[in-house]
Amino acid sequence: MTASLVTVTPPTAEPVTLDEAKLHLRVTGTDDDAYIAGLITAARQLEEKIQNRAFLTTTFRMQLDSFPDLPNATLKFFVPTYSVESYLARAISLMSGPLRLFRSPCQSVTSIKYLDNNGVLQTLAQNPAPGQPGYIVDTDSEPARIAPANNLPWPVTQAIQSAVQVLYIAGYGKASDVPETTKHAIKLRIGQFYENREPISEKMTFPVAGLDALEWIDRVYEIP
């Protein structure tokens, strides 16, 4: 299943402030303030990639070519009675598993939209009434899981790129909500970047012992 991730609304702050970074670097002047601020953002983005997480509140749009399964186009998305076809469609859905979101932790899912067979943009309902099509979200899991509701299969989509679009909010929240282990890993990365301003140098320093452990302790291993 092909998927891509678009940042719709980036975080408005950083987990590590400029003062905290300068304290870690033992820098007292202001000449490098702009440079260090850029390193903070670069280190945060790198650590988010390594951990498969969003640290501060961020809105993402995950785009997929289809839902996790492709039930036979003759099977209707809305099945009013439990027929052999509906059981078959549900079995296909269960075998392929739920839709899993990039960048944990997921705070909430805003919407799921898809292009149906006729190219019409449809919106799925979250937690629909019994017997109605839609989806349910498990934000406690990492990565968050989205499954079709009420024993109904995922809808059939048009055969086109990015036919499915999931809009959601992820991140721990504000800077004070970010784990200290993550903040310290960011600081260590900032220190490494600050001391090594060229890709190759005779004075090249390497990551300190324990950085890998800090990065991997909260890493999300399972991604789509």
Secondary structure as a PSIPRED ss2 file (coil, helix, strand):
# PSIPRED VFORMAT (PSIPRED V4.0)

   1 M C   1.000  0.000  0.000
   2 T C   1.000  0.000  0.000
   3 A E   0.000  0.000  1.000
   4 S E   0.000  0.000  1.000
   5 L E   0.000  0.000  1.000
   6 V E   0.000  0.000  1.000
   7 T E   0.000  0.000  1.000
   8 V E   0.000  0.000  1.000
   9 T E   0.000  0.000  1.000
  10 P C   1.000  0.000  0.000
  11 P C   1.000  0.000  0.000
  12 T C   1.000  0.000  0.000
  13 A C   1.000  0.000  0.000
  14 E C   1.000  0.000  0.000
  15 P C   1.000  0.000  0.000
  16 V C   1.000  0.000  0.000
  17 T C   1.000  0.000  0.000
  18 L H   0.000  1.000  0.000
  19 D H   0.000  1.000  0.000
  20 E H   0.000  1.000  0.000
  21 A H   0.000  1.000  0.000
  22 K H   0.000  1.000  0.000
  23 L H   0.000  1.000  0.000
  24 H H   0.000  1.000  0.000
  25 L H   0.000  1.000  0.000
  26 R C   1.000  0.000  0.000
  27 V C   1.000  0.000  0.000
  28 T C   1.000  0.000  0.000
  29 G C   1.000  0.000  0.000
  30 T C   1.000  0.000  0.000
  31 D C   1.000  0.000  0.000
  32 D C   1.000  0.000  0.000
  33 D H   0.000  1.000  0.000
  34 A H   0.000  1.000  0.000
  35 Y H   0.000  1.000  0.000
  36 I H   0.000  1.000  0.000
  37 A H   0.000  1.000  0.000
  38 G H   0.000  1.000  0.000
  39 L H   0.000  1.000  0.000
  40 I H   0.000  1.000  0.000
  41 T H   0.000  1.000  0.000
  42 A H   0.000  1.000  0.000
  43 A H   0.000  1.000  0.000
  44 R H   0.000  1.000  0.000
  45 Q H   0.000  1.000  0.000
  46 L H   0.000  1.000  0.000
  47 E H   0.000  1.000  0.000
  48 E H   0.000  1.000  0.000
  49 K H   0.000  1.000  0.000
  50 I H   0.000  1.000  0.000
  51 Q H   0.000  1.000  0.000
  52 N C   1.000  0.000  0.000
  53 R E   0.000  0.000  1.000
  54 A C   1.000  0.000  0.000
  55 F C   1.000  0.000  0.000
  56 L E   0.000  0.000  1.000
  57 T C   1.000  0.000  0.000
  58 T E   0.000  0.000  1.000
  59 T E   0.000  0.000  1.000
  60 F E   0.000  0.000  1.000
  61 R E   0.000  0.000  1.000
  62 M E   0.000  0.000  1.000
  63 Q E   0.000  0.000  1.000
  64 L E   0.000  0.000  1.000
  65 D C   1.000  0.000  0.000
  66 S C   1.000  0.000  0.000
  67 F C   1.000  0.000  0.000
  68 P C   1.000  0.000  0.000
  69 D C   1.000  0.000  0.000
  70 L C   1.000  0.000  0.000
  71 P C   1.000  0.000  0.000
  72 N C   1.000  0.000  0.000
  73 A C   1.000  0.000  0.000
  74 T C   1.000  0.000  0.000
  75 L C   1.000  0.000  0.000
  76 K C   1.000  0.000  0.000
  77 F C   1.000  0.000  0.000
  78 F C   1.000  0.000  0.000
  79 V C   1.000  0.000  0.000
  80 P C   1.000  0.000  0.000
  81 T C   1.000  0.000  0.000
  82 Y C   1.000  0.000  0.000
  83 S C   1.000  0.000  0.000
  84 V H   0.000  1.000  0.000
  85 E H   0.000  1.000  0.000
  86 S H   0.000  1.000  0.000
  87 Y H   0.000  1.000  0.000
  88 L H   0.000  1.000  0.000
  89 A H   0.000  1.000  0.000
  90 R H   0.000  1.000  0.000
  91 A H   0.000  1.000  0.000
  92 I H   0.000  1.000  0.000
  93 S H   0.000  1.000  0.000
  94 L H   0.000  1.000  0.000
  95 M H   0.000  1.000  0.000
  96 S H   0.000  1.000  0.000
  97 G C   1.000  0.000  0.000
  98 P C   1.000  0.000  0.000
  99 L E   0.000  0.000  1.000
 100 R E   0.000  0.000  1.000
 101 L C   1.000  0.000  0.000
 102 F C   1.000  0.000  0.000
 103 R C   1.000  0.000  0.000
 104 S E   0.000  0.000  1.000
 105 P C   1.000  0.000  0.000
 106 C E   0.000  0.000  1.000
 107 Q E   0.000  0.000  1.000
 108 S E   0.000  0.000  1.000
 109 V E   0.000  0.000  1.000
 110 T E   0.000  0.000  1.000
 111 S E   0.000  0.000  1.000
 112 I E   0.000  0.000  1.000
 113 K E   0.000  0.000  1.000
 114 Y E   0.000  0.000  1.000
 115 L E   0.000  0.000  1.000
 116 D C   1.000  0.000  0.000
 117 N C   1.000  0.000  0.000
 118 N C   1.000  0.000  0.000
 119 G C   1.000  0.000  0.000
 120 V C   1.000  0.000  0.000
 121 L E   0.000  0.000  1.000
 122 Q E   0.000  0.000  1.000
 123 T E   0.000  0.000  1.000
 124 L C   1.000  0.000  0.000
 125 A C   1.000  0.000  0.000
 126 Q E   0.000  0.000  1.000
 127 N C   1.000  0.000  0.000
 128 P C   1.000  0.000  0.000
 129 A C   1.000  0.000  0.000
 130 P C   1.000  0.000  0.000
 131 G C   1.000  0.000  0.000
 132 Q C   1.000  0.000  0.000
 133 P C   1.000  0.000  0.000
 134 G C   1.000  0.000  0.000
 135 Y E   0.000  0.000  1.000
 136 I E   0.000  0.000  1.000
 137 V E   0.000  0.000  1.000
 138 D E   0.000  0.000  1.000
 139 T C   1.000  0.000  0.000
 140 D C   1.000  0.000  0.000
 141 S C   1.000  0.000  0.000
 142 E C   1.000  0.000  0.000
 143 P C   1.000  0.000  0.000
 144 A C   1.000  0.000  0.000
 145 R E   0.000  0.000  1.000
 146 I E   0.000  0.000  1.000
 147 A E   0.000  0.000  1.000
 148 P E   0.000  0.000  1.000
 149 A C   1.000  0.000  0.000
 150 N C   1.000  0.000  0.000
 151 N C   1.000  0.000  0.000
 152 L C   1.000  0.000  0.000
 153 P C   1.000  0.000  0.000
 154 W C   1.000  0.000  0.000
 155 P C   1.000  0.000  0.000
 156 V C   1.000  0.000  0.000
 157 T C   1.000  0.000  0.000
 158 Q C   1.000  0.000  0.000
 159 A C   1.000  0.000  0.000
 160 I C   1.000  0.000  0.000
 161 Q C   1.000  0.000  0.000
 162 S C   1.000  0.000  0.000
 163 A C   1.000  0.000  0.000
 164 V E   0.000  0.000  1.000
 165 Q E   0.000  0.000  1.000
 166 V E   0.000  0.000  1.000
 167 L E   0.000  0.000  1.000
 168 Y E   0.000  0.000  1.000
 169 I E   0.000  0.000  1.000
 170 A E   0.000  0.000  1.000
 171 G C   1.000  0.000  0.000
 172 Y C   1.000  0.000  0.000
 173 G E   0.000  0.000  1.000
 174 K C   1.000  0.000  0.000
 175 A H   0.000  1.000  0.000
 176 S H   0.000  1.000  0.000
 177 D H   0.000  1.000  0.000
 178 V C   1.000  0.000  0.000
 179 P C   1.000  0.000  0.000
 180 E H   0.000  1.000  0.000
 181 T H   0.000  1.000  0.000
 182 T H   0.000  1.000  0.000
 183 K H   0.000  1.000  0.000
 184 H H   0.000  1.000  0.000
 185 A H   0.000  1.000  0.000
 186 I H   0.000  1.000  0.000
 187 K H   0.000  1.000  0.000
 188 L H   0.000  1.000  0.000
 189 R H   0.000  1.000  0.000
 190 I H   0.000  1.000  0.000
 191 G H   0.000  1.000  0.000
 192 Q H   0.000  1.000  0.000
 193 F H   0.000  1.000  0.000
 194 Y H   0.000  1.000  0.000
 195 E H   0.000  1.000  0.000
 196 N C   1.000  0.000  0.000
 197 R C   1.000  0.000  0.000
 198 E C   1.000  0.000  0.000
 199 P C   1.000  0.000  0.000
 200 I C   1.000  0.000  0.000
 201 S C   1.000  0.000  0.000
 202 E C   1.000  0.000  0.000
 203 K C   1.000  0.000  0.000
 204 M C   1.000  0.000  0.000
 205 T C   1.000  0.000  0.000
 206 F C   1.000  0.000  0.000
 207 P C   1.000  0.000  0.000
 208 V C   1.000  0.000  0.000
 209 A C   1.000  0.000  0.000
 210 G C   1.000  0.000  0.000
 211 L H   0.000  1.000  0.000
 212 D H   0.000  1.000  0.000
 213 A H   0.000  1.000  0.000
 214 L H   0.000  1.000  0.000
 215 E H   0.000  1.000  0.000
 216 W H   0.000  1.000  0.000
 217 I C   1.000  0.000  0.000
 218 D C   1.000  0.000  0.000
 219 R C   1.000  0.000  0.000
 220 V C   1.000  0.000  0.000
 221 Y C   1.000  0.000  0.000
 222 E C   1.000  0.000  0.000
 223 I C   1.000  0.000  0.000
 224 P C   1.000  0.000  0.000
